[in-house]
Amino acid sequence: MVGDAMRRGISGGQQKRLTTGEMIVGPTKALFMDEISTGLDSSTTFQIVTCLQQLVHISEATMLVSLLQPAPETYDLFDDVILMAEGKTVYHGPRNCILEFFEDCGFRCPKRKGAADFLQEVISRKDQEQYWYRTDQPYTYISVDELSKKFREFHIGKKLDEELSKSYDKSQSHRNALSFSIYSLTNWELFKACMARESLLMKRNSFVYIFKGTQLTIVACITMTVFLRTRMGVDLVHANYYMGSLFFALIILMVNGFPELAMTVSRLPVFYKQRDFYFYPAWACAVPASILKIPISLVESFIWTSLTYYVIGYSPEVGRFFCHFFLLFNVHLMSLSLFRFIASLFQTAVAATAGGTLILFLILSFGGFIPPRNSIPAWLRWGLWMSPLTYGEIGITVNEFLAPRWEKLSSSNTTIGHEVLTTRALDYKGYLYWISVGALFGFSILFNAGFTLALTFLRPPGMSRAIISREKLSQLKGREDDNSTSVSPKATTETKEQEVQYYVDTPLEMREQGITEKNLQLLHNITGAFRPGVLTALMGVSGAGKTTLMDVLSGRKTGGMIEGDIRIGGYPKVQETFARISGYCEQTDIHSPQITVEESVIYSAWLRLPPQIDSHTRAEFVNEVLETIELDGIKDALVGIPGVSGLSTEQRKRLTIAVELVSNPSIIFMDEPTSGLDARAAAIVMRAIKNVVQTGRTVVCTIHQPSIDLFEGFDESIPGVPKIKDNYNPATWMLDVTSTSAEIQLGIDFAQIYRESSLYQHNEEMAKQLSTPAPNSKDLHFETLFPQNNWVQFKACLWKQHLSYWRSPSYNLVRITFMLATSTTFGALYWKHGKKIDNQQDLFNILGGMFSAMVFLGINNCSSVLPFVSTERNVLYREKFAGMYSSWSYSFAQVASILASSCYTLLNLFSGFLVPGPQIPNWWIWLFYGCPSSWTLNGLFTSQFGDVEKSIEVFGETKTVASFLKDYFGFHHDRLWVVAVVLALYPLAFAFLFGLCIGKLNFQRSEMKVHNASAPLIYDTKKL
């Protein structure tokens, strides 16, 4: 599985390789590849670039590749080099002439220096001087503009200008230079391929559909026991309940399609990428998505109909049963099509959720139930026929109330069924059922066509990564490096692990291939020690398990079974204490997008530094960390969303390191801290880390592509290989000779050689020594679980959440826009209805307006906040592992509802409007009193009409409005103060539940299932 932020899948390096493979597997002749080596070890990068070189030379393709930290042997594979700085071209020509050009400019690459590293540093004001070799001439900084000018005067530059000055000879073009077919396959083959992929995705995501079906089954069981036929008669009063149950069924099938919106939005980025690369046309993606959802609609509609139809007591004729089912099927199919269309229009989660809720509100408001057709102003009745729900309401009520059992005469000398339909302005002929079905099917076709057109013509959301940075200005002014740091020294702490092993459940895919073992061992008998003041490199090929080992040692694994002995300072590791003294820089950079770089670091320092440090000292420390990691130039920039806005990959990586360094930890784990950085940026980061090590800290880094300079910055390297050869990148050489293929070819086992070596014996002895605490030492213990007290935690979390919400204009704007649209619609639909209450329908109209307002304003607030909370939840998991705060402080600072669509459904069902409180069976009455929507309606109804003594005719009787509210709804005006108290308690109760859930539940999944998070870990020493 590829995985995402919440489901662990393949590693970052493997994802990079997947992207590369996805692009080169086609017949493309021009390839542009941006930083394809990020997250890959140097050996793998060399193999990939070698393959690309062969592809270019054999197929005569054109390829432009940008790389970070290319090893010398990888750099030597390229034919031409384009060197850029500050948006200008410094050199463009053959690779073997570039060093000659810089020698002409007065700069020479040292023998032990990689050419790529030299080229990245020689154009930097900070690093240029060290390469000046003309001792007879004083050095002066040569700017990028001057270098660019010198290149145009260089013989390569002159030749380039000469070539560009001539028009291209088209006769030299290959006959296949132009493509006359947009797609590689025929339309039928494209359709089959997309259909197969969609089927596979639905199969892999089957849990969602099973969960939806289960949820629908549970709601259906609750609904049928609320509207039980033994409590329902064939009269005008109970006809109102039947009408409510039919309307509720339509709402259920409509809302059940809402999750389609989120699933579609999540898949849009991949679609846009593949569409823009002409993998397939938009219709090839849209049509299979529509066709394959038909069985889903059939199953879910049948589940609802089969469970509720006869238990509620609708007309018993079999034909009407199937007509009921067929109409609900078309409603559900239309709903899925609608929300797919909305997702393709709005494109982002927040906007699509708010837009979907608003459109759902308009559909229900003009659906002919609340309010009925004759109560809608004449100038707005066109909206009635634009709402799909109108046709659903007409079809389902005509099917029921024109049945034989409703042909009894009422007091007005008309049939009960006809009087019910007339009261609701639904008095249509029976043939309107089939017109309604046809209209619903037409809406499905229309929405699917709109979905296809939106996918075809709409561009993906704009990306804005421009940042006003002080960094460039500082470089132009010649600011010198300041490698000093006042990171306060910590008590030295050594970490030792012995015979550590890690198991996970064997994945289903492997069991299907014949592997019978229940557990899959990922780490094998890992023994080692990390000492204070020593910077240790943890190396291995991509996917070797470096991150797994780090996660186990740091206590980050949420799944699997760990065995072995892990000690800190000679004492058994206690995770709660360990989190206080350790830092962990994850491979994936997770930060709150709406706060600035400086605020991210301040927030970490505020919560993780001891309370004894005053605010002034803390602020100075934050500034020094920002300068050390060279983030001071962009400290006022918003972090942004990866790949969309804000910081670049390299800047995010440095921010991740700064957030951990500012906590002043004794032990730091860094998972590929140089991944995504160029050689110069990586050297800056490693210098900062080295400064931290010199204060007596224990630092462990996984690393993929270290340059010679970077590699020599480490004191120890786990593999224990001999000295590297001259002019050869150490990482590439080491990974090459220890790879599985090399072992097979050489007939040796490096893991066994290591176990028989003196180095292994030395490490074993050192591990045993470190297992014993030092004399007169005490196990580290903190009086409190978190560095700061609950009040400080709350203030810090509230401060960050306030900034995050305030700087989210899309989130705030959609809520304000929704409120404006709904209030305007309500005002137009119910204009002066409150002043005209002459009969039961007038009263039901205004009460229904209050019910709709409560439902949709509540749903919009809940649904629009979910994407926001989801983003922050990923940050929460990282901060919780770091021991920054308790989940309670976080939850009370960000009180957000986590209710899902099924909860909305139950809240509506037990609100007391569709089924009044006195009519709810005793076994469900507790839900009525526990439902916040019932108390909200109670407060709204009684505060407005609970003391109105005007007499009206209701169900053939004359009653005052106040007494009708008491008898029919069970709402009493004299209990209004109780309602106010209960409603005030609900936010506190939800805050408590949010804290409980966020503290006890973790939905981040590792690669496989978790058994025992406190046990040891396993790793393959061959790949170490």
Helices and strands as residue ranges (DSSP letters): H 12-24, E 30-34, H 42-59, E 62-66, H 72-75, E 80-85, E 88-94, G 95-97, H 98-105, H 115-122, G 128-131, H 144-153, H 155-165, G 170-172, H 187-204, H 206-226, G 229-231, H 236-255, H 259-276, H 282-291, H 294-312, H 318-346, H 349-365, G 373-375, G 378-380, H 382-386, H 388-401, G 404-406, H 416-423, H 432-457, H 470-476, E 495-505, H 508-512, E 519-530, E 535-538, H 546-554, E 561-568, E 571-572, H 575-581, E 582-585, H 597-608, H 615-628, G 632-634, H 649-661, E 667-671, H 679-693, E 698-702, H 708-711, E 716-717, H 730-737, H 740-746, H 750-755, H 758-770, H 790-806, H 809-829, G 833-835, H 840-881, H 887-893, H 901-909, G 917-919, G 922-924, H 925-930, H 932-945, E 951-954, E 957-960, H 961-964, I 965-969, G 973-975, H 976-1000, E 1012-1016, G 1021-1023
